[in-house]
């Protein structure tokens, strides 16, 4: 029994954050290698709260105008409806 080590894998929230960060690293690799249909100039990152699923955090990087953000919102709605 002396060879047993207690390992702390973190809380569920910490594990979820790590999983999301790993996914973003993979996406960044695709962008860096140019493995995209179009050349991106910016992105909108939408994070949904675990505690309150109706709550979102938005990070806008490189999207210059409100019109472009509105077009992004339309694209999100369109893609979401296509998957259902």
C-alpha positions as CSV (number, residue, x, y, z in Angstrom):
1,X,0.0,0.0,0.0
2,X,3.0,2.3,0.3
3,X,3.3,2.5,-3.4
4,X,0.0,4.3,-3.9
5,X,0.1,7.9,-4.9
6,X,-2.9,10.2,-4.7
7,X,-3.2,12.2,-7.9
8,X,-5.3,15.4,-8.1
9,X,-6.8,15.7,-11.6
10,X,-8.4,19.0,-10.7
11,X,-12.0,20.0,-10.5
12,X,-14.5,19.3,-13.4
13,X,-14.3,23.0,-14.3
14,X,-10.5,22.9,-14.5
15,X,-10.5,19.8,-16.6
16,X,-13.1,21.4,-19.0
17,X,-11.0,24.6,-19.3
18,X,-7.9,22.5,-20.1
19,X,-9.9,20.5,-22.8
20,X,-11.1,23.8,-24.4
21,X,-7.6,25.2,-24.4
22,X,-6.3,22.0,-26.1
23,X,-9.0,22.4,-28.7
24,X,-8.1,26.0,-29.3
25,X,-4.4,25.0,-29.7
26,X,-5.4,22.5,-32.4
27,X,-7.5,25.1,-34.2
28,X,-4.6,27.6,-34.0
29,X,-2.4,25.0,-35.7
30,X,-4.8,24.7,-38.6
31,X,-4.8,28.5,-39.0
32,X,-1.0,28.7,-38.8
33,X,-0.6,25.9,-41.4
34,X,-3.2,27.6,-43.7
35,X,-5.5,24.7,-43.7
36,X,-8.6,26.8,-44.2
37,X,-10.8,27.5,-47.2
38,X,-10.4,31.3,-46.7
39,X,-7.7,33.5,-45.2
40,X,-9.0,34.6,-41.8
41,X,-8.5,38.1,-40.5
42,X,-10.2,37.7,-37.2
43,X,-12.4,35.6,-35.0
44,X,-15.2,35.6,-32.5
45,X,-14.8,33.3,-29.5
46,X,-18.1,32.5,-27.8
47,X,-17.7,30.8,-24.4
48,X,-20.8,29.3,-22.7
49,X,-21.1,29.2,-18.9
50,X,-21.3,25.8,-17.2
51,X,-23.2,27.3,-14.2
52,X,-25.6,29.3,-16.3
53,X,-26.0,28.0,-19.9
54,X,-27.8,31.1,-20.9
55,X,-24.7,33.2,-20.1
56,X,-22.0,33.7,-22.7
57,X,-18.6,35.5,-22.8
58,X,-17.5,36.9,-26.2
59,X,-14.0,37.6,-27.3
60,X,-13.7,39.5,-30.6
61,X,-10.3,39.6,-32.2
62,X,-9.9,41.4,-35.5
63,X,-13.5,41.8,-36.4
64,X,-13.6,45.5,-37.3
65,X,-17.2,46.5,-37.6
66,X,-20.6,45.9,-36.0
67,X,-21.8,44.8,-39.5
68,X,-19.1,42.1,-39.6
69,X,-20.2,40.9,-36.1
70,X,-23.8,40.8,-37.2
71,X,-22.8,38.7,-40.2
72,X,-20.9,36.4,-37.9
73,X,-24.1,36.0,-35.7
74,X,-26.1,35.1,-38.8
75,X,-23.5,32.6,-39.8
76,X,-23.7,31.0,-36.4
77,X,-27.5,30.8,-36.5
78,X,-27.4,29.3,-40.0
79,X,-24.9,26.6,-39.1
80,X,-26.6,25.8,-35.9
81,X,-29.9,25.2,-37.7
82,X,-28.3,23.1,-40.3
83,X,-27.0,20.6,-37.7
84,X,-30.3,20.1,-36.0
